[in-house]
Amino acid sequence: MAYWWGNQGVFSAVLHTAAVIIAGALAFATWEPICIGLAMKANAANAWGVSLLIPFVIYLQIFRISYDKLIKSNVHFSTMINMIFGGIFGFISAMLTAGILVIGISFMALGPNILGYQPYLLGPDGRVSQQAGGGLWIPVDTTAANFFTKLSVGAFSSKTPLKAYMPNLVQQAAAYRIHVDGNATLSAKPGSIILNGSYTAKTPFAALDDSIMKVMRNDVGKSNQRLVIFDTKWLFTKPPYNGVDSTLRVSPSQVQLVTYDINDPEAPATLFQPIGAAKMIEGEQRTFLAFKDAQTMVAATNPKEDFIAFVFMIPETQAPRDLLVRRLRLHVPDIADKSFIKEESQITALMGKLDPSQSDTAVASSDNGGTEGSVGNREGFVSGMLATEITLSNKLPIQFSKNRYNGPMNVNKDNEIMTIDAEGTISNDPISNANAIKEFYVPSHKAMVRVHVDVDKAQSLLGRSYASAAMVTSQVTLVDNKDNRWFPAGYAHQKAGGIRVVKDPDKPLQVAKQLPIADMRNGESLYLYFEVDRDCVITRYELGKSIQQVRLTVPK
């Protein structure tokens, strides 16, 4: 690029460099408004990258065309001057253009590693940290970020400079693509997350529950620190709230607090990750989860709304400016504002007690290991669908090859089914582990219950048409000891020579007519799969007014 602009001449190179600088500054200035106001409606996962790159290209073309129209003649210099200075300005414009391109691509859903480019990763403590050797040989990303950051408080300054509102841009770009679970949503639309309350206290702070103090003593026991908590409300009514399986997953790297120096507001802004989160579980009760490693995340499945309070520890000389949650900017009050709650009792209640999974007595349990429960007699009306077995399992009754099926299917890197509406062909040919499709993916905080049902004798006693008609609007549910009702997340219909498997979080199986009951014949089997909360006991299987008593203990 430098050689090409050297041949074009120094004057053309200077004009192009000026166009790149102005276009880049405008692209960063309009980045967030365009993303939030326009691009987020089309493709939320890639909206941040697209909202930077496309405007930059448009602005650059506008300025290039304007230069060509307004400045029709060139300024001639000697060949040496053109080659030297044209090459220098060409190199500068190439560095800035490439840097903006890398930053924009980094804000897309392309995974944490892009062709070996991974300047930041999650360290053992769960913090986003720089990776040695993971950056670019020519650091165009940091060069462009630093240049436009300084420009935002210089010749192109504004009331909302990039330096204060988008600090550590390369780190933010890398953090956007880093998350504990591959199914986690990357960005949030406006209105999907609301700031519900702000809390603060100076350290040392010892008013927390004893269970929390055991894991947080080193953090809250420090002097000259500030405990800052922001309670957020998450709404299902504003997607993208959840991931592919209707489960909220929030990694610590997806939440960042932007702060400024109280004594020097012109100093560079700082980013802080939360040290933990307190989630509402029942009523007003909270459970606290400390972010101590790279695998810890907050997970939830509330179909209406969730409340999650993120806990930060910042130096006493710092004050919060904005809370970034999945790139959604939540403006927080000034630290001296009366809306900040400082009463110890309210902070203690908000933090709740330590999550049982992090207590000393927590015991790891197997995940969907095939534990079998009991199934009792049926009571009530004829159902047409009798449960004969209930098991803690995510396995298909029979495996099939991912090379021999018809219909859409999405699997993860372990060949676990994420979504599917397909029919696999069963054969006697051996299937390699690399091609075998044999189980559903299950989030770590959930368990999968498999219910085996057969064609009921009611169909032969009362007739297929009567039994089928009675099931059209009947709901199929499992009920646990906490009166939670669970609809099937998917099913597997095993028949001669094949197996039909369906699982789509966007199309819950709420009524029996969505199941292939009426099409089943003798000798065929239907397996229903329910995703349920851990630490419960499944007590009933219901189809409309038909009830079967069951018992299956789901471990923590």
C-alpha positions in Angstrom: 0.0 0.0 0.0 2.9 2.4 0.9 4.6 1.6 -2.5 1.3 2.1 -4.4 0.7 5.5 -2.8 4.3 6.4 -3.4 3.6 5.9 -7.1 0.4 7.9 -6.9 2.2 10.9 -5.5 2.5 12.6 -2.1 -0.4 15.0 -2.7 -2.8 12.1 -3.4 -1.5 10.1 -0.4 -2.0 13.1 1.9 -5.6 13.6 0.7 -6.3 9.9 1.1 -4.8 9.8 4.6 -7.0 12.8 5.6 -10.0 11.0 4.2 -9.2 7.9 6.2 -8.7 10.0 9.4 -12.0 11.9 9.0 -14.0 8.8 7.9 -12.6 6.9 10.9 -13.4 9.6 13.3 -16.9 9.9 12.0 -17.3 6.1 12.0 -16.4 5.9 15.7 -18.5 9.0 16.5 -21.7 7.4 14.9 -20.8 3.8 15.8 -23.0 3.4 18.9 -26.1 5.3 17.7 -26.1 3.4 14.4 -25.7 0.1 16.1 -28.4 0.7 18.8 -30.8 2.5 16.5 -30.5 0.5 13.2 -28.2 -2.5 13.0 -29.3 -4.2 16.2 -32.7 -4.8 14.7 -31.3 -6.8 11.8 -28.5 -9.0 13.3 -27.7 -8.4 16.9 -24.7 -10.7 17.2 -22.8 -8.9 14.4 -24.4 -5.4 14.7 -21.4 -3.8 16.5 -18.9 -4.9 13.8 -21.2 -4.0 10.9 -22.1 -0.6 12.4 -18.4 0.4 12.5 -17.2 -1.0 9.2 -20.0 -0.1 6.8 -20.3 3.6 7.8 -16.5 3.8 7.6 -16.5 2.6 4.0 -19.4 4.9 3.1 -17.7 8.0 4.7 -14.4 7.1 3.1 -16.0 6.9 -0.4 -17.9 10.2 0.1 -14.7 12.0 1.0 -12.7 10.3 -1.9 -15.4 11.3 -4.4 -15.6 14.8 -3.0 -11.8 15.2 -3.3 -11.9 14.0 -6.9 -14.7 16.4 -7.8 -13.4 19.5 -5.9 -9.6 19.0 -6.5 -9.3 18.3 -10.2 -5.5 18.9 -10.5 -2.5 17.2 -8.9 0.5 18.9 -7.2 3.7 17.6 -8.8 6.8 16.8 -6.7 10.0 15.1 -7.6 9.9 11.3 -7.9 12.0 10.9 -4.7 9.7 13.2 -2.7 6.6 11.3 -4.0 8.1 7.9 -3.2 9.3 8.8 0.3 6.5 11.0 1.6 3.8 9.3 -0.5 5.0 6.0 0.9 4.9 7.4 4.5 1.4 8.7 4.2 0.3 5.6 2.4 1.7 3.5 5.2 -0.2 5.6 7.8 -3.5 5.4 5.9 -3.0 1.6 5.5 -2.3 1.1 9.2 -5.4 3.0 10.2 -7.6 1.3 7.7 -6.4 -2.1 8.6 -6.8 -1.3 12.3 -10.4 -0.2 11.9 -11.0 -3.4 9.8 -9.6 -5.6 12.5 -11.5 -3.9 15.3 -14.7 -4.1 13.4 -14.3 -7.8 12.6 -13.4 -8.4 16.3 -16.9 -7.2 17.2 -18.5 -10.0 15.2 -19.6 -13.4 16.4 -16.5 -15.2 15.0 -15.3 -16.9 18.1 -12.4 -16.0 20.4 -9.7 -17.0 17.9 -9.8 -15.5 14.4 -7.1 -17.2 12.3 -4.7 -17.2 15.3 -5.6 -13.7 16.3 -6.5 -13.7 20.0 -4.8 -10.8 21.8 -6.8 -11.4 25.0 -8.2 -14.5 26.8 -9.8 -15.5 30.1 -7.1 -16.1 32.7 -7.3 -18.8 35.4 -9.0 -16.2 37.6 -11.7 -15.5 35.0 -10.3 -12.0 34.2 -9.7 -10.9 30.6 -5.9 -10.8 30.3 -3.5 -10.1 27.5 -2.1 -13.2 25.8 1.6 -13.2 24.9 2.0 -13.8 21.1 -1.7 -13.6 20.4 -1.7 -10.2 18.8 -0.7 -9.1 15.3 2.9 -8.9 14.1 2.1 -5.3 13.0 -0.2 -4.0 15.7 -2.6 -2.2 13.5 -5.5 -2.7 15.9 -3.8 -1.0 18.9 -2.3 1.7 16.6 -5.7 2.6 15.2 -7.4 2.4 18.6 -4.8 4.6 20.3 -4.8 7.1 17.4 -8.5 7.7 17.4 -8.7 7.6 21.2 -6.2 10.5 21.4 -8.0 12.3 18.5 -11.3 12.1 20.5 -9.9 14.5 23.1 -7.8 16.5 20.7 -8.8 18.1 17.4 -11.9 15.9 17.1 -13.0 16.2 20.7 -16.6 16.0 21.9 -18.6 15.8 25.1 -18.5 12.0 24.8 -15.0 11.2 23.7 -13.9 7.7 22.7 -11.3 7.9 25.4 -13.9 8.2 28.2 -16.7 6.0 26.8 -14.9 3.3 24.9 -11.6 2.7 26.7 -9.3 -0.2 26.0 -11.0 -0.7 22.6 -8.9 -3.7 21.6 -9.6 -5.4 24.9 -13.3 -4.7 24.6 -13.3 -6.2 21.1 -11.6 -9.3 22.3 -13.9 -9.6 25.3 -16.9 -9.4 23.1 -15.9 -12.7 21.5 -14.9 -14.4 24.8 -17.6 -16.2 26.8 -17.7 -19.3 28.9 -20.5 -21.0 27.0 -20.7 -21.1 23.2 -24.5 -20.7 23.3 -24.4 -17.4 25.2 -25.9 -14.4 23.5 -23.2 -11.8 22.7 -25.2 -8.5 22.7 -28.4 -7.1 24.2 -31.0 -4.9 22.5 -32.1 -1.6 24.1 -34.7 -2.2 26.8 -33.8 -5.8 27.4 -31.7 -4.9 30.5 -32.7 -2.2 32.9 -30.8 -0.8 35.8 -32.9 -1.6 38.9 -30.7 -0.1 41.7 -27.3 1.1 42.7 -25.5 0.3 45.9 -22.1 1.3 47.3 -20.0 0.9 50.5 -16.5 1.6 51.5 -14.2 -1.2 52.5 -13.4 -2.9 54.8 -17.0 -4.2 54.7 -17.9 -7.1 57.1 -21.7 -7.0 57.0 -22.1 -9.8 54.5 -23.4 -13.3 55.2 -20.8 -15.6 56.8 -20.9 -17.9 53.8 -20.0 -15.1 51.5 -17.3 -13.7 53.8 -15.5 -17.1 53.5 -14.8 -16.6 49.8 -14.8 -12.7 49.6 -12.9 -11.8 52.7 -9.7 -10.9 50.8 -11.7 -8.6 48.5 -14.0 -6.8 51.0 -11.4 -6.8 53.7 -9.1 -4.4 51.8 -8.8 -0.8 52.7 -9.2 2.2 50.4 -11.6 0.3 48.1 -15.2 0.8 47.1 -17.8 -1.9 46.9 -20.2 -1.0 44.0 -23.2 -3.1 43.2 -25.6 -2.6 40.3 -28.9 -4.6 40.3 -30.1 -5.3 36.8 -33.5 -6.5 35.5 -33.4 -8.8 32.5 -36.5 -9.1 30.3 -37.5 -12.0 28.1 -39.8 -9.7 26.1 -36.8 -8.0 24.4 -34.6 -10.5 22.6 -31.8 -11.4 22.3 -32.2 -12.3 26.0 -31.5 -16.0 25.8 -29.3 -18.4 23.8 -30.2 -21.3 21.6 -31.8 -23.3 24.3 -33.8 -20.6 26.0 -31.3 -20.3 28.8 -29.6 -17.0 29.9 -25.9 -17.3 30.3 -23.8 -14.3 31.4 -20.0 -14.6 31.5 -18.1 -12.1 33.7 -16.3 -10.8 30.6 -19.7 -9.7 29.2 -20.2 -7.2 32.0 -17.8 -4.2 32.3 -17.8 -1.1 34.5 -16.3 2.0 33.0 -14.9 4.3 35.7 -13.0 7.6 35.8 -10.5 9.1 38.2 -12.2 11.4 40.7 -9.0 13.5 41.2 -8.2 13.6 37.5 -11.3 13.3 35.3 -9.1 13.8 32.2 -7.1 10.6 33.0 -7.9 7.5 30.8 -11.0 5.6 31.8 -10.7 2.2 33.4 -12.6 -1.0 32.8 -13.5 -3.4 35.7 -15.0 -6.8 35.6 -17.4 -7.9 38.4 -16.0 -10.1 41.2 -19.4 -11.8 41.6 -23.1 -11.6 41.0 -26.2 -12.1 43.2 -29.2 -13.7 41.5 -32.8 -13.7 42.7 -34.0 -17.3 43.2 -37.2 -17.4 45.2 -39.3 -14.4 46.2 -36.8 -11.8 47.3 -34.1 -14.3 48.2 -30.7 -13.9 46.5 -27.8 -16.3 46.0 -24.3 -15.0 45.5 -21.9 -16.5 43.0 -18.2 -15.5 43.2 -16.3 -15.2 39.9 -13.1 -17.0 40.9 -12.2 -18.9 37.7 -12.6 -18.9 34.0 -15.6 -21.3 34.0 -18.0 -19.5 36.3 -21.0 -17.8 34.8 -24.6 -16.8 35.8 -27.3 -18.9 34.3 -31.1 -18.5 34.5 -34.3 -19.8 32.8 -37.0 -17.5 34.2 -39.6 -17.2 31.4 -40.6 -13.6 32.4 -37.7 -11.7 34.0 -34.6 -12.1 36.1 -32.8 -9.9 38.6 -29.0 -10.1 38.7 -26.9 -7.8 40.8 -23.3 -7.4 39.6 -20.7 -6.7 42.3 -17.5 -4.7 41.6 -14.5 -3.7 43.7 -12.9 -0.5 42.6 -10.3 1.8 44.1 -11.7 4.6 46.3 -10.3 7.2 43.9 -12.4 5.8 41.0 -16.1 6.5 40.3 -18.4 4.6 38.0 -19.5 6.3 34.7 -21.3 3.6 32.7 -22.2 -0.1 33.1 -21.7 -2.1 29.8 -23.7 -5.3 29.8 -23.4 -7.2 26.6 -22.4 -3.9 25.0 -25.6 -2.3 26.1 -24.7 0.9 27.9 -26.5 1.5 31.2 -25.9 5.0 32.5 -25.3 4.9 36.3 -25.8 7.7 38.8 -23.0 9.8 40.1 -21.3 8.2 43.1 -22.4 11.1 45.3 -26.0 10.9 44.1 -28.6 10.1 46.7 -30.0 7.3 44.5 -26.9 5.2 45.5 -28.1 3.1 48.4 -25.5 2.9 51.2 -27.3 1.1 54.1 -25.5 -2.0 55.2 -28.7 -4.0 55.7 -29.9 -3.4 52.2 -26.5 -4.4 50.7 -26.5 -7.5 52.9 -30.0 -8.5 51.7 -29.1 -7.9 48.1 -26.0 -10.1 48.3 -27.9 -12.9 50.0 -26.1 -16.1 50.8 -23.4 -18.0 48.9 -24.5 -20.3 46.1 -24.5 -23.9 47.3 -22.3 -24.9 44.4 -19.4 -22.8 45.9 -19.9 -23.9 49.5 -17.4 -26.2 51.2 -20.1 -28.9 51.4 -21.0 -28.8 47.7 -20.6 -32.2 46.0 -20.3 -32.6 42.3 -22.9 -34.9 40.7 -23.0 -36.7 37.5 -24.8 -35.0 34.6 -27.6 -37.0 33.0 -25.9 -40.2 34.0 -28.9 -42.5 33.3 -30.4 -42.6 36.8 -33.7 -44.3 36.6 -36.9 -43.4 38.5 -40.2 -45.2 39.2 -43.4 -44.9 37.3 -46.8 -45.6 38.9 -50.3 -46.3 37.7 -52.2 -43.8 35.7 -55.2 -41.9 37.1 -57.9 -39.9 35.4 -59.1 -40.0 31.8 -57.8 -42.0 28.9 -54.7 -40.4 27.5 -53.5 -42.4 24.6 -49.9 -42.0 25.8 -48.7 -44.1 28.8 -45.3 -43.5 30.4 -43.4 -46.7 31.0 -40.0 -45.4 32.1 -38.5 -42.2 33.4 -34.8 -41.7 33.4 -32.2 -39.0 34.0 -30.6 -39.1 30.6 -29.9 -37.0 27.5 -29.2 -40.1 25.3 -31.1 -41.0 22.2 -32.6 -44.5 22.3 -30.4 -45.3 19.3 -27.6 -43.4 17.6 -27.4 -42.4 13.9 -24.8 -41.0 11.6 -24.6 -37.3 10.9 -23.9 -38.4 7.3 -27.3 -40.2 7.1 -30.2 -38.0 8.0 -32.7 -35.7 6.4 -33.7 -32.3 7.8 -32.1 -29.4 9.6 -29.7 -30.2 12.5 -27.3 -28.1 14.5 -24.7 -29.8 16.7 -21.8 -28.5 18.8 -18.2 -29.6 18.5 -18.9 -32.6 20.7 -21.7 -33.7 18.3 -24.3 -32.9 20.9 -27.7 -31.9 19.4 -28.5 -28.2 19.8 -31.5 -27.9 17.5 -33.0 -30.5 15.2 -36.0 -31.4 13.1 -34.7 -34.4 11.2 -35.0 -38.1 10.6 -32.0 -40.3 10.9 -31.5 -43.6 9.0 -30.7 -46.6 11.1 -28.4 -49.3 9.7 -26.2 -52.1 10.8 -23.1 -50.3 9.5 -20.6 -49.2 12.2 -20.6 -45.5 13.0 -17.4 -43.7 14.0 -17.4 -41.5 17.1 -16.7 -38.5 14.9 -20.0 -39.1 13.1 -22.2 -40.5 15.8 -25.2 -38.5 16.9 -26.4 -39.9 20.2 -27.3 -37.3 22.7 -28.7 -33.8 23.3 -26.7 -30.9 24.7 -27.7 -30.0 28.2 -26.6 -26.7 30.0 -24.5 -27.4 33.1 -27.0 -25.9 35.4 -29.9 -28.0 34.0 -30.6 -31.8 33.8 -32.5 -33.7 31.2 -35.2 -36.2 32.0 -36.2 -38.8 29.4 -39.7 -40.3 29.5 -40.4 -43.4 27.4 -44.0 -43.7 26.3 -45.8 -46.4 24.2 -49.1 -46.5 22.3 -51.7 -46.9 25.0 -54.1 -49.8 25.3 -56.8 -47.1 25.2 -56.4 -46.9 21.4 -57.4 -50.5 21.0 -60.1 -50.3 23.7 -61.8 -47.0 22.7 -60.6 -46.5 19.2 -57.7 -44.5 17.8 -59.9 -41.6 16.7 -61.3 -41.0 20.2 -58.0 -41.2 21.9 -56.3 -38.9 19.3 -59.1 -36.3 19.5 -58.9 -36.2 23.3 -55.2 -35.3 23.1 -55.4 -32.4 20.6 -55.2 -29.6 23.2 -53.9 -31.7 26.2 -50.7 -30.4 27.7 -47.8 -32.8 28.3 -45.9 -31.9 31.5 -43.6 -33.1 34.2 -44.3 -31.7 37.7 -41.6 -31.5 40.4 -41.9 -31.3 44.2 -41.8 -27.5 44.0 -44.8 -27.4 41.7 -42.7 -26.4 38.7 -44.2 -27.6 35.4 -41.9 -28.7 32.6 -42.9 -29.1 28.9 -41.0 -31.4 26.6 -37.9 -29.8 25.1 -37.8 -32.4 22.3 -38.7 -35.9 21.4 -37.3 -39.0 19.6 -39.7 -41.2 17.7 -38.1 -44.6 17.1 -39.6 -46.7 14.3 -38.6 -49.3 11.8 -35.4 -48.3 10.0 -35.2 -44.8 11.4 -35.6 -42.3 14.2 -37.2 -38.9 14.0 -35.7 -36.3 16.4 -37.1 -32.9 17.1 -35.8 -30.2 19.4 -36.3 -26.4 18.9 -36.2 -24.0 21.8 -38.2 -21.5 19.7 -41.1 -24.0 19.3 -41.8 -25.5 22.7 -43.9 -28.7 22.7 -46.7 -27.5 24.9 -49.6 -29.7 23.6 -49.9 -33.3 22.6 -50.9 -32.5 19.0 -47.3 -31.4 18.4 -46.1 -35.0 19.2 -46.4 -37.9 16.7 -48.8 -39.8 18.9 -51.6 -40.3 16.4 -49.1 -41.7 13.8 -47.5 -44.2 16.1 -48.0 -47.9 15.5 -47.4 -51.0 17.6 -43.8 -51.7 18.1 -42.8 -48.0 17.9 -41.6 -45.9 20.8 -41.7 -42.3 21.7 -39.1 -40.7 24.1 -39.9 -37.2 25.5 -37.0 -35.1 26.8 -37.5 -32.5 29.5 -34.9 -29.9 30.6 -35.5 -29.4 34.3 -33.8 -27.5 37.1 -31.4 -29.4 39.3 -32.0 -30.2 42.9 -35.6 -31.3 42.6 -37.8 -34.4 42.6 -40.0 -35.2 39.6 -43.3 -36.4 41.1 -45.9 -36.5 38.3 -46.3 -37.0 34.6 -49.4 -35.5 33.1 -51.2 -35.5 29.8 -54.3 -33.4 30.1 -56.4 -34.9 32.9 -54.4 -38.1 32.9 -51.9 -38.3 35.8 -49.2 -40.8 36.5 -47.3 -40.7 39.8 -43.5 -40.9 39.2 -40.5 -40.4 41.3 -37.1 -39.3 40.0 -34.5 -37.4 42.1 -32.6 -34.8 40.1 -29.2 -34.1 41.9 -27.6 -30.7 42.4 
